[in-house]
Amino acid sequence: MIPIQRHSTWYGPLLLLVILVAAGSALAQSNAPVDVKSAVGLWSGNGSSAAGTYHLEWKIQEDGTVDVVVTTPRGPLTGKARISVKDGQLFYESGTSSGPVTISEVEGRRTLKYEAVMKKDGSRGGADLTLAK
């Protein structure tokens, strides 16, 4: 018979507990209700499309309307869009593009990411914005 050596395994249950707590926290965050009001404010950053990269500002109101300002080499372009909840996720719709929106916190700053599909030709673009106010 081969003798069985017992090693201290106190860390096993602790590791399992840490994994379960982390998984539970991630699940709780992903199941949190999405609300347009969580996106309200002035967002600023860069947007991109087949036409290039440009400075972009979104001013999102409580009713979901978005005032858009795109800074181009020819000067600023303004427009209107809408943020709504679609299939449990924030969704952006303008006259030229649409797509999902995610909001997260990175290093203490709120960030908004937008994955765009252009209505004209189906090309893709997007935006990475930071909450300014």
Phi and psi in degrees as a GROMACS rama.xvg file:
@    title "Ramachandran Plot"
@    xaxis  label "Phi"
@    yaxis  label "Psi"
@TYPE xy
-91.2778  128.622  ILE-2
-69.3843  141.361  PRO-3
-94.5614  126.307  ILE-4
-93.4911  134.838  GLN-5
-101.252  129.114  ARG-6
-110.915  153.62  HIS-7
-65.6883  121.287  SER-8
-122.381  33.8481  THR-9
-61.5197  -27.4  TRP-10
-76.6658  -19.1926  TYR-11
-59.0739  -56.6415  GLY-12
-62.8749  -34.2692  PRO-13
-64.9862  -44.021  LEU-14
-61.4375  -43.3597  LEU-15
-61.9524  -42.3434  LEU-16
-61.4587  -44.8502  LEU-17
-61.1565  -43.3419  VAL-18
-63.7889  -43.6238  ILE-19
-65.0475  -41.2642  LEU-20
-64.2846  -44.0337  VAL-21
-63.0678  -43.1834  ALA-22
-64.3101  -40.7851  ALA-23
-64.1018  -39.9994  GLY-24
-65.0847  -42.8811  SER-25
-63.6105  -40.9758  ALA-26
-65.632  -42.1613  LEU-27
-62.5164  -39.2967  ALA-28
-68.74  -40.094  GLN-29
-72.9249  -22.1505  SER-30
-94.5764  2.57885  ASN-31
-64.4553  138.765  ALA-32
-64.1749  140.758  PRO-33
-91.1004  136.582  VAL-34
-139.326  134.68  ASP-35
-57.9213  -33.8913  VAL-36
-61.5973  -23.1545  LYS-37
-69.1773  -14.0169  SER-38
-101.419  -3.49861  ALA-39
-61.9664  135.262  VAL-40
141.105  -175.982  GLY-41
-100.755  118.636  LEU-42
-110.38  138.155  TRP-43
-139.224  142.252  SER-44
169.826  -144.288  GLY-45
-118.178  141.839  ASN-46
-119.629  155.881  GLY-47
-141.217  151.802  SER-48
-155.596  -174.866  SER-49
-60.4955  -23.6894  ALA-50
-77.8317  -13.5332  ALA-51
130.631  -167.759  GLY-52
-108.506  141.099  THR-53
-149.126  159.298  TYR-54
-75.6407  140.468  HIS-55
-138.844  139.927  LEU-56
-129.308  135.566  GLU-57
-120.119  126.571  TRP-58
-108.692  107.112  LYS-59
-98.2516  126.052  ILE-60
-94.0862  163.913  GLN-61
-60.9334  -28.1058  GLU-62
-84.2328  2.36808  ASP-63
93.909  -4.52792  GLY-64
-73.3407  147.245  THR-65
-127.674  123.924  VAL-66
-92.7816  122.877  ASP-67
-110.366  134.512  VAL-68
-128.35  120.794  VAL-69
-112.283  124.838  VAL-70
-92.4133  116.199  THR-71
-114.727  167.917  THR-72
-59.3256  -24.6559  PRO-73
-89.0693  -1.04012  ARG-74
119.181  176.536  GLY-75
-74.5095  143.214  PRO-76
-115.214  137.169  LEU-77
-116.874  155.262  THR-78
-163.733  177.662  GLY-79
-122.105  150.286  LYS-80
-150.384  -174.466  ALA-81
-143.886  139.139  ARG-82
-108.716  133.429  ILE-83
-143.467  176.883  SER-84
-103.222  125.143  VAL-85
-133.464  122.295  LYS-86
53.9558  39.2666  ASP-87
76.3335  12.7438  GLY-88
-135  150.298  GLN-89
-66.4944  141.598  LEU-90
-139.964  134.978  PHE-91
-105.854  137.952  TYR-92
-140.862  123.999  GLU-93
-127.72  -177.758  SER-94
-69.0922  -21.0992  GLY-95
-112.295  -19.4756  THR-96
-154.422  167.245  SER-97
-155.801  161.928  SER-98
162.553  172.787  GLY-99
-73.1605  151.248  PRO-100
-124.759  134.279  VAL-101
-123.974  141.469  THR-102
-120.117  132.756  ILE-103
-145.164  174.463  SER-104
-115.107  125.36  GLU-105
-125.849  119.351  VAL-106
50.0501  44.4811  GLU-107
79.0155  3.7077  GLY-108
-117.779  138.132  ARG-109
-80.5366  130.679  ARG-110
-123.015  148.784  THR-111
-123.385  128.849  LEU-112
-119.216  136.932  LYS-113
-127.159  128.638  TYR-114
-106.071  109.588  GLU-115
-96.9574  143.06  ALA-116
-120.298  121.125  VAL-117
-76.3717  130.399  MET-118
-68.8318  -30.7202  LYS-119
-65.4359  -44.6154  LYS-120
-137.239  3.73389  ASP-121
77.9313  3.53949  GLY-122
-68.1526  165.961  SER-123
-113.078  155.562  ARG-124
-159.428  -158.301  GLY-125
170.383  -173.343  GLY-126
-149.827  147.303  ALA-127
-124.047  108.762  ASP-128
-121.366  154.032  LEU-129
-120.532  141.381  THR-130
-67.2213  120.416  LEU-131
-91.1513  -38.8931  ALA-132
